[in-house]
Amino acid sequence: MKSSVRDKTEGAFHELKGTAKEIAGRLNADPDLEAAGTGEKIAGRAQEKLGQIKKILGK
């Protein structure tokens, strides 16, 4: 699998997992879990963007 495709796929997975943690944190009134979910969601978006950049540059 190409590096760009892998980054986009893993980024989407981390974004989805982060969203789930964020929602679970809100439902359980757990600000630490919600913050962890937000951080993971942002990291997933960044990784997804990295994959898009790699695709454009042809790596």
PQR file with spaces between the fields and no chain letter, atoms N, CA, C, O and H, PARSE charges and radii, in Angstrom:
ATOM       1  N    MET     1       0.851   -1.172    0.000 -0.4000 1.5000
ATOM       2  CA   MET     1       0.000    0.000    0.000 -0.0000 2.0000
ATOM       3  C    MET     1       0.900    1.238    0.000  0.5500 1.7000
ATOM       4  O    MET     1       1.913    1.286    0.697 -0.5500 1.4000
ATOM       5  N    LYS     2       0.514    2.221   -0.783 -0.4000 1.5000
ATOM       6  CA   LYS     2       1.292    3.451   -0.842 -0.0000 2.0000
ATOM       7  C    LYS     2       1.215    4.196    0.481  0.5500 1.7000
ATOM       8  O    LYS     2       0.238    4.104    1.224 -0.5500 1.4000
ATOM       9  H    LYS     2      -0.309    2.182   -1.350  0.4000 1.0000
ATOM      10  N    SER     3       2.263    4.923    0.741 -0.4000 1.5000
ATOM      11  CA   SER     3       2.355    5.682    1.987 -0.0000 2.0000
ATOM      12  C    SER     3       1.221    6.708    2.104  0.5500 1.7000
ATOM      13  O    SER     3       0.669    6.912    3.185 -0.5500 1.4000
ATOM      14  H    SER     3       3.057    4.998    0.138  0.4000 1.0000
ATOM      15  N    SER     4       0.881    7.347    0.983 -0.4000 1.5000
ATOM      16  CA   SER     4      -0.168    8.368    1.027 -0.0000 2.0000
ATOM      17  C    SER     4      -1.529    7.759    1.335  0.5500 1.7000
ATOM      18  O    SER     4      -2.318    8.340    2.081 -0.5500 1.4000
ATOM      19  H    SER     4       1.329    7.181    0.105  0.4000 1.0000
ATOM      20  N    VAL     5      -1.804    6.598    0.767 -0.4000 1.5000
ATOM      21  CA   VAL     5      -3.086    5.929    1.009 -0.0000 2.0000
ATOM      22  C    VAL     5      -3.160    5.456    2.456  0.5500 1.7000
ATOM      23  O    VAL     5      -4.199    5.570    3.107 -0.5500 1.4000
ATOM      24  H    VAL     5      -1.164    6.126    0.161  0.4000 1.0000
ATOM      25  N    ARG     6      -2.048    4.924    2.948 -0.4000 1.5000
ATOM      26  CA   ARG     6      -2.013    4.444    4.331 -0.0000 2.0000
ATOM      27  C    ARG     6      -2.233    5.607    5.307  0.5500 1.7000
ATOM      28  O    ARG     6      -2.976    5.473    6.279 -0.5500 1.4000
ATOM      29  H    ARG     6      -1.205    4.831    2.419  0.4000 1.0000
ATOM      30  N    ASP     7      -1.584    6.749    5.041 -0.4000 1.5000
ATOM      31  CA   ASP     7      -1.755    7.905    5.917 -0.0000 2.0000
ATOM      32  C    ASP     7      -3.197    8.393    5.911  0.5500 1.7000
ATOM      33  O    ASP     7      -3.743    8.727    6.963 -0.5500 1.4000
ATOM      34  H    ASP     7      -0.980    6.858    4.251  0.4000 1.0000
ATOM      35  N    LYS     8      -3.812    8.437    4.746 -0.4000 1.5000
ATOM      36  CA   LYS     8      -5.201    8.898    4.679 -0.0000 2.0000
ATOM      37  C    LYS     8      -6.132    7.935    5.402  0.5500 1.7000
ATOM      38  O    LYS     8      -7.049    8.361    6.104 -0.5500 1.4000
ATOM      39  H    LYS     8      -3.369    8.166    3.892  0.4000 1.0000
ATOM      40  N    THR     9      -5.897    6.638    5.231 -0.4000 1.5000
ATOM      41  CA   THR     9      -6.747    5.639    5.885 -0.0000 2.0000
ATOM      42  C    THR     9      -6.582    5.666    7.399  0.5500 1.7000
ATOM      43  O    THR     9      -7.568    5.675    8.137 -0.5500 1.4000
ATOM      44  H    THR     9      -5.152    6.292    4.661  0.4000 1.0000
ATOM      45  N    GLU    10      -5.334    5.680    7.860 -0.4000 1.5000
ATOM      46  CA   GLU    10      -5.089    5.720    9.305 -0.0000 2.0000
ATOM      47  C    GLU    10      -5.585    7.029    9.909  0.5500 1.7000
ATOM      48  O    GLU    10      -6.093    7.045   11.031 -0.5500 1.4000
ATOM      49  H    GLU    10      -4.533    5.673    7.261  0.4000 1.0000
ATOM      50  N    GLY    11      -5.441    8.115    9.175 -0.4000 1.5000
ATOM      51  CA   GLY    11      -5.928    9.405    9.654 -0.0000 2.0000
ATOM      52  C    GLY    11      -7.434    9.406    9.833  0.5500 1.7000
ATOM      53  O    GLY    11      -7.952    9.923   10.823 -0.5500 1.4000
ATOM      54  H    GLY    11      -5.029    8.102    8.264  0.4000 1.0000
ATOM      55  N    ALA    12      -8.135    8.822    8.868 -0.4000 1.5000
ATOM      56  CA   ALA    12      -9.597    8.747    8.967 -0.0000 2.0000
ATOM      57  C    ALA    12     -10.006    7.886   10.155  0.5500 1.7000
ATOM      58  O    ALA    12     -10.963    8.207   10.860 -0.5500 1.4000
ATOM      59  H    ALA    12      -7.714    8.402    8.064  0.4000 1.0000
ATOM      60  N    PHE    13      -9.275    6.783   10.377 -0.4000 1.5000
ATOM      61  CA   PHE    13      -9.574    5.903   11.510 -0.0000 2.0000
ATOM      62  C    PHE    13      -9.365    6.636   12.835  0.5500 1.7000
ATOM      63  O    PHE    13     -10.197    6.547   13.738 -0.5500 1.4000
ATOM      64  H    PHE    13      -8.498    6.522    9.804  0.4000 1.0000
ATOM      65  N    HIS    14      -8.247    7.362   12.946 -0.4000 1.5000
ATOM      66  CA   HIS    14      -7.974    8.095   14.193 -0.0000 2.0000
ATOM      67  C    HIS    14      -8.997    9.211   14.412  0.5500 1.7000
ATOM      68  O    HIS    14      -9.389    9.489   15.545 -0.5500 1.4000
ATOM      69  H    HIS    14      -7.571    7.435   12.212  0.4000 1.0000
ATOM      70  N    GLU    15      -9.419    9.837   13.333 -0.4000 1.5000
ATOM      71  CA   GLU    15     -10.428   10.891   13.469 -0.0000 2.0000
ATOM      72  C    GLU    15     -11.750   10.296   13.972  0.5500 1.7000
ATOM      73  O    GLU    15     -12.413   10.879   14.830 -0.5500 1.4000
ATOM      74  H    GLU    15      -9.100    9.611   12.412  0.4000 1.0000
ATOM      75  N    LEU    16     -12.121    9.147   13.437 -0.4000 1.5000
ATOM      76  CA   LEU    16     -13.350    8.473   13.869 -0.0000 2.0000
ATOM      77  C    LEU    16     -13.243    8.031   15.325  0.5500 1.7000
ATOM      78  O    LEU    16     -14.180    8.206   16.104 -0.5500 1.4000
ATOM      79  H    LEU    16     -11.583    8.673   12.739  0.4000 1.0000
ATOM      80  N    LYS    17     -12.102    7.459   15.685 -0.4000 1.5000
ATOM      81  CA   LYS    17     -11.894    7.008   17.066 -0.0000 2.0000
ATOM      82  C    LYS    17     -11.900    8.198   18.033  0.5500 1.7000
ATOM      83  O    LYS    17     -12.430    8.103   19.140 -0.5500 1.4000
ATOM      84  H    LYS    17     -11.341    7.316   15.052  0.4000 1.0000
ATOM      85  N    GLY    18     -11.310    9.308   17.607 -0.4000 1.5000
ATOM      86  CA   GLY    18     -11.304   10.502   18.436 -0.0000 2.0000
ATOM      87  C    GLY    18     -12.693   11.063   18.651  0.5500 1.7000
ATOM      88  O    GLY    18     -13.032   11.511   19.747 -0.5500 1.4000
ATOM      89  H    GLY    18     -10.879    9.385   16.708  0.4000 1.0000
ATOM      90  N    THR    19     -13.500   11.035   17.595 -0.4000 1.5000
ATOM      91  CA   THR    19     -14.881   11.499   17.717 -0.0000 2.0000
ATOM      92  C    THR    19     -15.657   10.631   18.706  0.5500 1.7000
ATOM      93  O    THR    19     -16.441   11.139   19.508 -0.5500 1.4000
ATOM      94  H    THR    19     -13.225   10.671   16.705  0.4000 1.0000
ATOM      95  N    ALA    20     -15.433    9.326   18.641 -0.4000 1.5000
ATOM      96  CA   ALA    20     -16.117    8.415   19.571 -0.0000 2.0000
ATOM      97  C    ALA    20     -15.701    8.695   21.015  0.5500 1.7000
ATOM      98  O    ALA    20     -16.540    8.708   21.915 -0.5500 1.4000
ATOM      99  H    ALA    20     -14.796    8.914   17.990  0.4000 1.0000
ATOM     100  N    LYS    21     -14.407    8.918   21.232 -0.4000 1.5000
ATOM     101  CA   LYS    21     -13.931    9.224   22.585 -0.0000 2.0000
ATOM     102  C    LYS    21     -14.501   10.554   23.077  0.5500 1.7000
ATOM     103  O    LYS    21     -14.880   10.693   24.240 -0.5500 1.4000
ATOM     104  H    LYS    21     -13.726    8.907   20.500  0.4000 1.0000
ATOM     105  N    GLU    22     -14.553   11.516   22.175 -0.4000 1.5000
ATOM     106  CA   GLU    22     -15.076   12.834   22.529 -0.0000 2.0000
ATOM     107  C    GLU    22     -16.540   12.735   22.965  0.5500 1.7000
ATOM     108  O    GLU    22     -16.937   13.337   23.963 -0.5500 1.4000
ATOM     109  H    GLU    22     -14.245   11.402   21.230  0.4000 1.0000
ATOM     110  N    ILE    23     -17.328   11.983   22.224 -0.4000 1.5000
ATOM     111  CA   ILE    23     -18.743   11.809   22.561 -0.0000 2.0000
ATOM     112  C    ILE    23     -18.889   11.041   23.873  0.5500 1.7000
ATOM     113  O    ILE    23     -19.714   11.394   24.715 -0.5500 1.4000
ATOM     114  H    ILE    23     -17.006   11.494   21.414  0.4000 1.0000
ATOM     115  N    ALA    24     -18.080    9.984   24.043 -0.4000 1.5000
ATOM     116  CA   ALA    24     -18.136    9.212   25.286 -0.0000 2.0000
ATOM     117  C    ALA    24     -17.757   10.091   26.480  0.5500 1.7000
ATOM     118  O    ALA    24     -18.337    9.965   27.558 -0.5500 1.4000
ATOM     119  H    ALA    24     -17.409    9.697   23.359  0.4000 1.0000
ATOM     120  N    GLY    25     -16.798   10.964   26.287 -0.4000 1.5000
ATOM     121  CA   GLY    25     -16.396   11.869   27.364 -0.0000 2.0000
ATOM     122  C    GLY    25     -17.502   12.839   27.735  0.5500 1.7000
ATOM     123  O    GLY    25     -17.702   13.147   28.910 -0.5500 1.4000
ATOM     124  H    GLY    25     -16.326   11.066   25.411  0.4000 1.0000
ATOM     125  N    ARG    26     -18.225   13.323   26.721 -0.4000 1.5000
ATOM     126  CA   ARG    26     -19.342   14.230   27.009 -0.0000 2.0000
ATOM     127  C    ARG    26     -20.468   13.498   27.738  0.5500 1.7000
ATOM     128  O    ARG    26     -21.045   14.028   28.688 -0.5500 1.4000
ATOM     129  H    ARG    26     -18.062   13.073   25.767  0.4000 1.0000
ATOM     130  N    LEU    27     -20.778   12.280   27.292 -0.4000 1.5000
ATOM     131  CA   LEU    27     -21.874   11.520   27.900 -0.0000 2.0000
ATOM     132  C    LEU    27     -21.570   11.132   29.343  0.5500 1.7000
ATOM     133  O    LEU    27     -22.463   11.104   30.189 -0.5500 1.4000
ATOM     134  H    LEU    27     -20.309   11.849   26.521  0.4000 1.0000
ATOM     135  N    ASN    28     -20.304   10.836   29.614 -0.4000 1.5000
ATOM     136  CA   ASN    28     -19.908   10.420   30.963 -0.0000 2.0000
ATOM     137  C    ASN    28     -19.420   11.574   31.825  0.5500 1.7000
ATOM     138  O    ASN    28     -18.985   11.363   32.957 -0.5500 1.4000
ATOM     139  H    ASN    28     -19.578   10.859   28.927  0.4000 1.0000
ATOM     140  N    ALA    29     -19.487   12.781   31.303 -0.4000 1.5000
ATOM     141  CA   ALA    29     -19.000   13.977   32.005 -0.0000 2.0000
ATOM     142  C    ALA    29     -17.546   13.796   32.434  0.5500 1.7000
ATOM     143  O    ALA    29     -17.166   14.120   33.559 -0.5500 1.4000
ATOM     144  H    ALA    29     -19.840   12.952   30.383  0.4000 1.0000
ATOM     145  N    ASP    30     -16.740   13.267   31.505 -0.4000 1.5000
ATOM     146  CA   ASP    30     -15.317   13.019   31.752 -0.0000 2.0000
ATOM     147  C    ASP    30     -14.502   13.949   30.854  0.5500 1.7000
ATOM     148  O    ASP    30     -14.270   13.627   29.689 -0.5500 1.4000
ATOM     149  H    ASP    30     -17.048   13.003   30.591  0.4000 1.0000
ATOM     150  N    PRO    31     -14.065   15.096   31.375 -0.5600 1.5000
ATOM     151  CA   PRO    31     -13.349   16.059   30.543  0.2800 2.0000
ATOM     152  C    PRO    31     -12.008   15.529   30.025  0.5500 1.7000
ATOM     153  O    PRO    31     -11.556   15.944   28.957 -0.5500 1.4000
ATOM     154  N    ASP    32     -11.368   14.621   30.766 -0.4000 1.5000
ATOM     155  CA   ASP    32     -10.092   14.060   30.302 -0.0000 2.0000
ATOM     156  C    ASP    32     -10.290   13.203   29.053  0.5500 1.7000
ATOM     157  O    ASP    32      -9.512   13.298   28.105 -0.5500 1.4000
ATOM     158  H    ASP    32     -11.736   14.284   31.633  0.4000 1.0000
ATOM     159  N    LEU    33     -11.322   12.374   29.051 -0.4000 1.5000
ATOM     160  CA   LEU    33     -11.613   11.532   27.897 -0.0000 2.0000
ATOM     161  C    LEU    33     -12.036   12.388   26.699  0.5500 1.7000
ATOM     162  O    LEU    33     -11.654   12.117   25.561 -0.5500 1.4000
ATOM     163  H    LEU    33     -11.954   12.296   29.821  0.4000 1.0000
ATOM     164  N    GLU    34     -12.817   13.406   26.973 -0.4000 1.5000
ATOM     165  CA   GLU    34     -13.249   14.307   25.896 -0.0000 2.0000
ATOM     166  C    GLU    34     -12.042   15.018   25.283  0.5500 1.7000
ATOM     167  O    GLU    34     -11.959   15.153   24.062 -0.5500 1.4000
ATOM     168  H    GLU    34     -13.127   13.626   27.898  0.4000 1.0000
ATOM     169  N    ALA    35     -11.117   15.469   26.112 -0.4000 1.5000
ATOM     170  CA   ALA    35      -9.909   16.143   25.621 -0.0000 2.0000
ATOM     171  C    ALA    35      -9.028   15.183   24.828  0.5500 1.7000
ATOM     172  O    ALA    35      -8.462   15.556   23.801 -0.5500 1.4000
ATOM     173  H    ALA    35     -11.185   15.360   27.103  0.4000 1.0000
ATOM     174  N    ALA    36      -8.914   13.947   25.307 -0.4000 1.5000
ATOM     175  CA   ALA    36      -8.128   12.947   24.582 -0.0000 2.0000
ATOM     176  C    ALA    36      -8.745   12.682   23.211  0.5500 1.7000
ATOM     177  O    ALA    36      -8.029   12.530   22.221 -0.5500 1.4000
ATOM     178  H    ALA    36      -9.374   13.643   26.141  0.4000 1.0000
ATOM     179  N    GLY    37     -10.058   12.630   23.158 -0.4000 1.5000
ATOM     180  CA   GLY    37     -10.748   12.421   21.891 -0.0000 2.0000
ATOM     181  C    GLY    37     -10.544   13.578   20.935  0.5500 1.7000
ATOM     182  O    GLY    37     -10.350   13.370   19.737 -0.5500 1.4000
ATOM     183  H    GLY    37     -10.640   12.754   23.962  0.4000 1.0000
ATOM     184  N    THR    38     -10.585   14.783   21.450 -0.4000 1.5000
ATOM     185  CA   THR    38     -10.367   15.959   20.615 -0.0000 2.0000
ATOM     186  C    THR    38      -8.950   15.954   20.054  0.5500 1.7000
ATOM     187  O    THR    38      -8.739   16.252   18.878 -0.5500 1.4000
ATOM     188  H    THR    38     -10.743   14.951   22.423  0.4000 1.0000
ATOM     189  N    GLY    39      -7.993   15.619   20.891 -0.4000 1.5000
ATOM     190  CA   GLY    39      -6.598   15.554   20.445 -0.0000 2.0000
ATOM     191  C    GLY    39      -6.390   14.499   19.380  0.5500 1.7000
ATOM     192  O    GLY    39      -5.691   14.736   18.395 -0.5500 1.4000
ATOM     193  H    GLY    39      -8.165   15.377   21.846  0.4000 1.0000
ATOM     194  N    GLU    40      -6.991   13.338   19.568 -0.4000 1.5000
ATOM     195  CA   GLU    40      -6.837   12.258   18.597 -0.0000 2.0000
ATOM     196  C    GLU    40      -7.527   12.614   17.279  0.5500 1.7000
ATOM     197  O    GLU    40      -7.042   12.266   16.202 -0.5500 1.4000
ATOM     198  H    GLU    40      -7.559   13.146   20.368  0.4000 1.0000
ATOM     199  N    LYS    41      -8.654   13.306   17.375 -0.4000 1.5000
ATOM     200  CA   LYS    41      -9.369   13.726   16.173 -0.0000 2.0000
ATOM     201  C    LYS    41      -8.530   14.711   15.363  0.5500 1.7000
ATOM     202  O    LYS    41      -8.460   14.611   14.138 -0.5500 1.4000
ATOM     203  H    LYS    41      -9.048   13.588   18.250  0.4000 1.0000
ATOM     204  N    ILE    42      -7.901   15.651   16.041 -0.4000 1.5000
ATOM     205  CA   ILE    42      -7.050   16.637   15.367 -0.0000 2.0000
ATOM     206  C    ILE    42      -5.829   15.949   14.744  0.5500 1.7000
ATOM     207  O    ILE    42      -5.436   16.274   13.623 -0.5500 1.4000
ATOM     208  H    ILE    42      -7.958   15.732   17.036  0.4000 1.0000
ATOM     209  N    ALA    43      -5.239   15.011   15.463 -0.4000 1.5000
ATOM     210  CA   ALA    43      -4.089   14.279   14.930 -0.0000 2.0000
ATOM     211  C    ALA    43      -4.493   13.462   13.706  0.5500 1.7000
ATOM     212  O    ALA    43      -3.724   13.350   12.751 -0.5500 1.4000
ATOM     213  H    ALA    43      -5.558   14.747   16.373  0.4000 1.0000
ATOM     214  N    GLY    44      -5.686   12.896   13.731 -0.4000 1.5000
ATOM     215  CA   GLY    44      -6.177   12.142   12.581 -0.0000 2.0000
ATOM     216  C    GLY    44      -6.362   13.027   11.365  0.5500 1.7000
ATOM     217  O    GLY    44      -6.027   12.637   10.246 -0.5500 1.4000
ATOM     218  H    GLY    44      -6.310   12.987   14.506  0.4000 1.0000
ATOM     219  N    ARG    45      -6.894   14.215   11.582 -0.4000 1.5000
ATOM     220  CA   ARG    45      -7.056   15.157   10.465 -0.0000 2.0000
ATOM     221  C    ARG    45      -5.706   15.543    9.881  0.5500 1.7000
ATOM     222  O    ARG    45      -5.554   15.639    8.663 -0.5500 1.4000
ATOM     223  H    ARG    45      -7.166   14.532   12.491  0.4000 1.0000
ATOM     224  N    ALA    46      -4.727   15.766   10.752 -0.4000 1.5000
ATOM     225  CA   ALA    46      -3.387   16.132   10.293 -0.0000 2.0000
ATOM     226  C    ALA    46      -2.768   15.002    9.478  0.5500 1.7000
ATOM     227  O    ALA    46      -2.149   15.247    8.442 -0.5500 1.4000
ATOM     228  H    ALA    46      -4.851   15.688   11.742  0.4000 1.0000
ATOM     229  N    GLN    47      -2.932   13.779    9.939 -0.4000 1.5000
ATOM     230  CA   GLN    47      -2.372   12.636    9.231 -0.0000 2.0000
ATOM     231  C    GLN    47      -3.064   12.461    7.878  0.5500 1.7000
ATOM     232  O    GLN    47      -2.420   12.109    6.890 -0.5500 1.4000
ATOM     233  H    GLN    47      -3.435   13.580   10.780  0.4000 1.0000
ATOM     234  N    GLU    48      -4.358   12.704    7.836 -0.4000 1.5000
ATOM     235  CA   GLU    48      -5.103   12.614    6.582 -0.0000 2.0000
ATOM     236  C    GLU    48      -4.592   13.662    5.586  0.5500 1.7000
ATOM     237  O    GLU    48      -4.409   13.364    4.406 -0.5500 1.4000
ATOM     238  H    GLU    48      -4.881   12.991    8.639  0.4000 1.0000
ATOM     239  N    LYS    49      -4.365   14.872    6.060 -0.4000 1.5000
ATOM     240  CA   LYS    49      -3.841   15.942    5.205 -0.0000 2.0000
ATOM     241  C    LYS    49      -2.435   15.595    4.712  0.5500 1.7000
ATOM     242  O    LYS    49      -2.090   15.886    3.566 -0.5500 1.4000
ATOM     243  H    LYS    49      -4.513   15.114    7.019  0.4000 1.0000
ATOM     244  N    LEU    50      -1.628   14.979    5.568 -0.4000 1.5000
ATOM     245  CA   LEU    50      -0.297   14.554    5.178 -0.0000 2.0000
ATOM     246  C    LEU    50      -0.378   13.561    4.020  0.5500 1.7000
ATOM     247  O    LEU    50       0.408   13.632    3.075 -0.5500 1.4000
ATOM     248  H    LEU    50      -1.908   14.743    6.499  0.4000 1.0000
ATOM     249  N    GLY    51      -1.325   12.644    4.099 -0.4000 1.5000
ATOM     250  CA   GLY    51      -1.526   11.682    3.015 -0.0000 2.0000
ATOM     251  C    GLY    51      -1.915   12.372    1.721  0.5500 1.7000
ATOM     252  O    GLY    51      -1.463   11.973    0.648 -0.5500 1.4000
ATOM     253  H    GLY    51      -1.963   12.586    4.866  0.4000 1.0000
ATOM     254  N    GLN    52      -2.746   13.399    1.805 -0.4000 1.5000
ATOM     255  CA   GLN    52      -3.140   14.138    0.607 -0.0000 2.0000
ATOM     256  C    GLN    52      -1.941   14.866    0.010  0.5500 1.7000
ATOM     257  O    GLN    52      -1.780   14.906   -1.210 -0.5500 1.4000
ATOM     258  H    GLN    52      -3.113   13.724    2.676  0.4000 1.0000
ATOM     259  N    ILE    53      -1.110   15.436    0.859 -0.4000 1.5000
ATOM     260  CA   ILE    53       0.077   16.150    0.379 -0.0000 2.0000
ATOM     261  C    ILE    53       1.046   15.174   -0.288  0.5500 1.7000
ATOM     262  O    ILE    53       1.612   15.473   -1.340 -0.5500 1.4000
ATOM     263  H    ILE    53      -1.241   15.404    1.850  0.4000 1.0000
ATOM     264  N    LYS    54       1.234   14.000    0.331 -0.4000 1.5000
ATOM     265  CA   LYS    54       2.115   12.990   -0.259 -0.0000 2.0000
ATOM     266  C    LYS    54       1.607   12.564   -1.628  0.5500 1.7000
ATOM     267  O    LYS    54       2.401   12.352   -2.545 -0.5500 1.4000
ATOM     268  H    LYS    54       0.774   13.757    1.185  0.4000 1.0000
ATOM     269  N    LYS    55       0.292   12.436   -1.776 -0.4000 1.5000
ATOM     270  CA   LYS    55      -0.273   12.040   -3.059 -0.0000 2.0000
ATOM     271  C    LYS    55       0.018   13.100   -4.110  0.5500 1.7000
ATOM     272  O    LYS    55       0.370   12.775   -5.244 -0.5500 1.4000
ATOM     273  H    LYS    55      -0.353   12.608   -1.032  0.4000 1.0000
ATOM     274  N    ILE    56      -0.128   14.371   -3.736 -0.4000 1.5000
ATOM     275  CA   ILE    56       0.127   15.454   -4.678 -0.0000 2.0000
ATOM     276  C    ILE    56       1.601   15.484   -5.089  0.5500 1.7000
ATOM     277  O    ILE    56       1.921   15.699   -6.258 -0.5500 1.4000
ATOM     278  H    ILE    56      -0.414   14.635   -2.815  0.4000 1.0000
ATOM     279  N    LEU    57       2.491   15.268   -4.122 -0.4000 1.5000
ATOM     280  CA   LEU    57       3.920   15.303   -4.404 -0.0000 2.0000
ATOM     281  C    LEU    57       4.419   14.014   -5.054  0.5500 1.7000
ATOM     282  O    LEU    57       5.537   13.957   -5.567 -0.5500 1.4000
ATOM     283  H    LEU    57       2.231   15.093   -3.173  0.4000 1.0000
ATOM     284  N    GLY    58       3.579   12.984   -5.026 -0.4000 1.5000
ATOM     285  CA   GLY    58       3.939   11.716   -5.671 -0.0000 2.0000
ATOM     286  C    GLY    58       4.850   10.823   -4.874  0.5500 1.7000
ATOM     287  O    GLY    58       5.647   10.086   -5.454 -0.5500 1.4000
ATOM     288  H    GLY    58       2.671   13.030   -4.610  0.4000 1.0000
ATOM     289  N    LYS    59       4.758   10.866   -3.572 -0.4000 1.5000
ATOM     290  CA   LYS    59       5.600   10.001   -2.729 -0.0000 2.0000
ATOM     291  C    LYS    59       4.885    8.753   -2.365  0.5500 1.7000
ATOM     292  O    LYS    59       5.437    7.908   -1.661 -0.5500 1.4000
ATOM     293  H    LYS    59       4.110   11.465   -3.101  0.4000 1.0000
